[in-house]
Amino acid sequence: MNESGQNSYLSDEVKRYDYDRWLTTLFAPPDARDGIFTILAFHAEIARIRETVTEPLLGDIRLQWWRDALTSIAGGSLPAHPVAEAVARLIPAHDLDVGDFQKLIEARSKDLDPLPFGRTDELLDYAEQTGGLLNVLILRILGEETDAGLAVARQVGKAYALSGILRAVPYHVAQDVLRIPSDVIAAHGLTADTLFTSKNREGFFRIMQELAAIAEQEQATARQLMQGRPKTEKAAYRLAALTTLYLDRLRTAGYDPAHEKMDIGRLRKIFALFFWR
């Protein structure tokens, strides 16, 4: 596959599996988009492993393949995979650390656990090590390396990841995965087995409200950190517009992530991104 065809392939993959970030990338400088699509395509590959395997062991095998691919890349080899090939070219071109890609894999290994989070701080750490680190890599593609800028990018990505986890609860449960921390469930007198029974519906919504408040606080921190940052960094922060949109909709939906109000159309997302400041 030539480079032009590969770039088109990567963009199409991101559009298919990570539409929000694909849409946000269209607002980035044109010369940065292919690099961002490469990172997002890599993330999409590992993020959807859980939904494409029938048992955790098969997921472990898939993740190990990517670990080995990164080892090969670090050693100067070019794996025979369009996304891995693109990553192999991207890392030296932007002086990225292959260890950051390895960290994304390790964080995503938690997806194979049906009950990955015993405590709320584990959920927050997961959001930071997935969405947060992903956004850090995007900022580096934009050529920004200041500690302050990277901290903002991490916080923006973390808040978006939290909002995504909350709105995806019904989808995850359908896959026999529950990403609501056990300590929050227990604090409301419920268990993973009783959380979704009809008589505990209101209790579930209260739990969602509690978690949404945490996500809103993370988003408020992101907004505060973004103030006064240079325009050259803003492409990595625009994702915050969608975080606000999702959290607002979750609130108006009575903290029901399965409510039809959570199905936000493309035009509404484009509007939010276009008018974001």
C-alpha positions as CSV (number, residue, x, y, z in Angstrom):
1,M,0.0,0.0,0.0
2,N,1.5,3.4,-1.0
3,E,1.6,6.2,1.5
4,S,-1.4,8.0,0.1
5,G,-3.5,4.9,0.2
6,Q,-2.4,4.1,3.7
7,N,-3.3,7.6,4.9
8,S,-6.8,7.2,3.4
9,Y,-7.1,3.8,5.0
10,L,-6.1,5.2,8.4
11,S,-8.6,8.0,8.2
12,D,-11.4,5.7,7.2
13,E,-10.6,3.3,10.1
14,V,-10.7,6.2,12.6
15,K,-13.9,7.5,11.1
16,R,-15.5,4.1,11.5
17,Y,-14.4,3.3,15.0
18,D,-13.7,6.7,16.6
19,Y,-15.9,9.2,14.9
20,D,-15.7,11.9,17.5
21,R,-11.9,12.1,17.4
22,W,-12.0,11.8,13.6
23,L,-14.3,14.8,13.4
24,T,-12.1,16.8,15.8
25,T,-9.0,16.0,13.8
26,L,-10.6,17.8,10.8
27,F,-10.1,21.0,12.7
28,A,-6.4,20.3,13.2
29,P,-3.8,21.9,10.8
30,P,-3.7,19.9,7.5
31,D,-0.1,18.9,7.9
32,A,-0.8,17.3,11.3
33,R,-3.8,15.2,10.3
34,D,-2.2,12.2,8.9
35,G,0.0,11.8,12.1
36,I,-3.1,12.2,14.3
37,F,-5.0,9.7,12.3
38,T,-2.1,7.2,12.7
39,I,-2.3,7.5,16.5
40,L,-6.0,7.3,16.6
41,A,-6.0,4.2,14.3
42,F,-3.5,2.5,16.6
43,H,-5.7,3.3,19.5
44,A,-8.8,2.0,17.7
45,E,-7.0,-1.3,17.0
46,I,-6.4,-1.9,20.7
47,A,-9.5,-0.3,22.1
48,R,-11.9,-2.6,20.1
49,I,-10.1,-5.9,20.9
50,R,-12.5,-6.6,23.7
51,E,-15.5,-6.4,21.4
52,T,-13.9,-8.6,18.7
53,V,-12.9,-11.6,20.8
54,T,-15.0,-14.3,22.3
55,E,-12.8,-14.8,25.4
56,P,-10.2,-12.8,27.3
57,L,-7.4,-15.2,26.4
58,L,-7.8,-14.3,22.7
59,G,-7.8,-10.7,23.7
60,D,-4.5,-11.2,25.5
61,I,-3.0,-12.8,22.3
62,R,-4.1,-9.8,20.3
63,L,-2.6,-7.4,22.7
64,Q,0.6,-9.4,22.8
65,W,0.9,-9.1,19.0
66,W,0.8,-5.3,19.4
67,R,3.4,-5.5,22.2
68,D,5.7,-7.5,19.9
69,A,5.0,-5.1,17.0
70,L,6.2,-2.2,19.1
71,T,9.3,-4.1,20.1
72,S,10.0,-4.7,16.5
73,I,9.5,-1.0,15.7
74,A,11.8,0.0,18.5
75,G,14.4,-2.4,17.0
76,G,14.0,-0.9,13.5
77,S,11.8,-3.5,11.9
78,L,8.6,-2.7,10.0
79,P,5.7,-5.0,10.9
80,A,3.5,-6.2,8.1
81,H,0.3,-4.3,9.2
82,P,-0.9,-1.0,7.8
83,V,-1.4,0.7,11.2
84,A,1.8,-0.7,12.6
85,E,3.7,0.4,9.5
86,A,2.3,3.9,9.9
87,V,3.3,4.0,13.6
88,A,6.8,2.8,12.7
89,R,7.2,5.8,10.5
90,L,5.5,8.3,12.8
91,I,7.6,7.6,15.9
92,P,10.9,8.8,14.5
93,A,9.3,11.5,12.4
94,H,8.0,13.2,15.6
95,D,10.5,11.9,18.1
96,L,7.8,10.0,20.0
97,D,8.4,7.5,22.8
98,V,7.4,4.0,21.9
99,G,6.9,3.5,25.6
100,D,3.8,5.7,25.4
101,F,2.3,3.3,22.9
102,Q,3.1,0.4,25.2
103,K,1.4,2.2,28.1
104,L,-1.8,2.5,26.0
105,I,-1.7,-1.2,25.5
106,E,-1.2,-1.9,29.2
107,A,-4.1,0.4,30.1
108,R,-6.3,-1.2,27.5
109,S,-5.6,-4.7,28.9
110,K,-8.0,-3.8,31.7
111,D,-10.8,-4.0,29.1
112,L,-10.5,-7.8,29.2
113,D,-11.6,-7.8,32.9
114,P,-15.4,-7.9,33.3
115,L,-15.1,-5.8,36.5
116,P,-11.9,-3.8,36.0
117,F,-12.3,-1.1,38.7
118,G,-12.7,-1.7,42.4
119,R,-12.2,1.9,43.4
120,T,-13.0,5.3,41.8
121,D,-9.4,6.3,41.6
122,E,-8.7,3.3,39.4
123,L,-11.4,4.5,37.0
124,L,-9.8,8.0,36.9
125,D,-6.4,6.5,36.4
126,Y,-7.7,4.4,33.5
127,A,-9.2,7.5,31.9
128,E,-5.9,9.3,32.2
129,Q,-3.8,6.4,30.8
130,T,-6.2,6.0,27.8
131,G,-7.8,9.2,26.7
132,G,-5.4,11.4,28.6
133,L,-2.2,9.8,27.1
134,L,-3.8,9.6,23.7
135,N,-4.4,13.4,23.7
136,V,-0.8,14.0,24.9
137,L,0.4,12.2,21.8
138,I,-1.8,14.3,19.6
139,L,-0.4,17.5,21.1
140,R,3.1,16.2,20.3
141,I,2.1,15.6,16.7
142,L,1.2,19.3,16.7
143,G,4.8,20.1,17.7
144,E,4.0,21.2,21.2
145,E,6.2,19.9,24.1
146,T,5.8,22.2,27.0
147,D,5.0,20.6,30.3
148,A,2.0,22.9,30.8
149,G,0.6,22.2,27.4
150,L,1.0,18.5,27.8
151,A,-0.8,18.6,31.2
152,V,-3.7,20.4,29.6
153,A,-3.9,17.9,26.8
154,R,-3.9,15.0,29.3
155,Q,-6.6,16.6,31.4
156,V,-8.8,17.3,28.3
157,G,-8.4,13.7,27.1
158,K,-9.1,12.3,30.6
159,A,-12.4,14.2,31.0
160,Y,-13.5,13.1,27.5
161,A,-12.7,9.5,28.3
162,L,-14.7,9.7,31.5
163,S,-17.7,11.1,29.7
164,G,-17.3,8.3,27.1
165,I,-17.2,5.6,29.8
166,L,-20.5,6.9,31.3
167,R,-22.4,7.1,28.1
168,A,-21.2,3.7,27.0
169,V,-22.4,1.9,30.1
170,P,-25.3,0.1,28.3
171,Y,-22.9,-1.0,25.5
172,H,-20.3,-2.3,27.9
173,V,-22.9,-4.2,29.9
174,A,-24.1,-5.9,26.8
175,Q,-20.5,-7.2,26.4
176,D,-20.5,-8.4,30.1
177,V,-18.2,-5.6,31.1
178,L,-19.0,-3.2,34.0
179,R,-16.8,-0.1,34.2
180,I,-18.6,1.4,37.2
181,P,-16.3,1.2,40.2
182,S,-17.3,-1.4,42.8
183,D,-16.9,1.0,45.7
184,V,-19.5,3.4,44.2
185,I,-21.9,0.5,43.7
186,A,-21.4,-0.8,47.2
187,A,-21.9,2.7,48.7
188,H,-25.4,2.7,47.3
189,G,-26.2,-0.7,48.8
190,L,-26.1,-2.5,45.5
191,T,-23.9,-5.1,43.8
192,A,-22.9,-5.7,40.2
193,D,-25.7,-8.4,40.0
194,T,-28.5,-6.2,41.4
195,L,-27.5,-2.9,39.8
196,F,-29.6,-3.2,36.7
197,T,-32.7,-4.8,38.1
198,S,-35.9,-2.8,37.6
199,K,-36.4,-2.1,41.3
200,N,-32.9,-0.5,41.5
201,R,-33.4,1.7,38.5
202,E,-33.4,4.9,40.5
203,G,-30.3,3.7,42.4
204,F,-28.5,3.2,39.2
205,F,-29.4,6.8,38.1
206,R,-28.0,8.1,41.4
207,I,-24.8,6.3,40.8
208,M,-24.6,7.8,37.3
209,Q,-25.2,11.2,38.7
210,E,-22.4,10.7,41.2
211,L,-20.0,9.6,38.5
212,A,-21.1,12.4,36.2
213,A,-20.3,14.9,38.9
214,I,-16.8,13.5,39.0
215,A,-16.5,13.8,35.2
216,E,-17.9,17.4,35.4
217,Q,-15.2,18.3,37.9
218,E,-12.5,16.9,35.6
219,Q,-14.0,18.9,32.8
220,A,-14.0,22.0,34.9
221,T,-10.3,21.5,35.7
222,A,-9.6,21.1,31.9
223,R,-11.4,24.3,31.1
224,Q,-9.5,26.2,33.8
225,L,-6.1,24.8,32.5
226,M,-7.0,25.8,28.9
227,Q,-7.3,29.4,29.7
228,G,-4.6,31.5,28.1
229,R,-3.0,28.6,26.2
230,P,-1.6,29.4,22.8
231,K,-3.6,28.9,19.6
232,T,-1.1,26.4,18.3
233,E,-2.2,23.9,21.0
234,K,-5.9,24.4,20.6
235,A,-6.4,21.5,18.2
236,A,-5.7,19.1,21.0
237,Y,-8.2,20.8,23.3
238,R,-11.2,21.1,21.0
239,L,-12.3,17.6,22.1
240,A,-13.5,19.4,25.3
241,A,-16.4,20.7,23.3
242,L,-17.8,17.2,22.9
243,T,-17.2,16.4,26.6
244,T,-19.4,19.4,27.6
245,L,-22.0,18.3,25.1
246,Y,-22.2,14.8,26.4
247,L,-22.3,15.7,30.1
248,D,-25.0,18.3,29.4
249,R,-27.1,15.7,27.6
250,L,-26.6,13.1,30.3
251,R,-27.9,15.6,32.9
252,T,-31.0,16.5,30.8
253,A,-31.6,12.7,30.3
254,G,-31.9,12.2,34.0
255,Y,-28.5,10.4,34.1
256,D,-29.9,7.6,31.9
257,P,-27.1,6.7,29.5
258,A,-29.6,4.7,27.4
259,H,-31.9,7.7,26.9
260,E,-32.5,8.7,23.3
261,K,-31.1,12.2,24.1
262,M,-27.7,10.6,24.3
263,D,-27.9,9.9,20.6
264,I,-26.4,13.1,19.4
265,G,-26.4,13.8,15.7
266,R,-23.4,14.6,13.5
267,L,-24.5,18.2,12.8
268,R,-24.9,19.0,16.5
269,K,-21.4,17.7,17.1
270,I,-20.0,19.8,14.2
271,F,-21.8,22.8,15.5
272,A,-20.3,22.3,19.0
273,L,-16.8,21.9,17.6
274,F,-17.1,24.8,15.2
275,F,-18.1,27.3,17.8
276,W,-15.8,26.0,20.5
277,R,-13.5,28.7,22.0
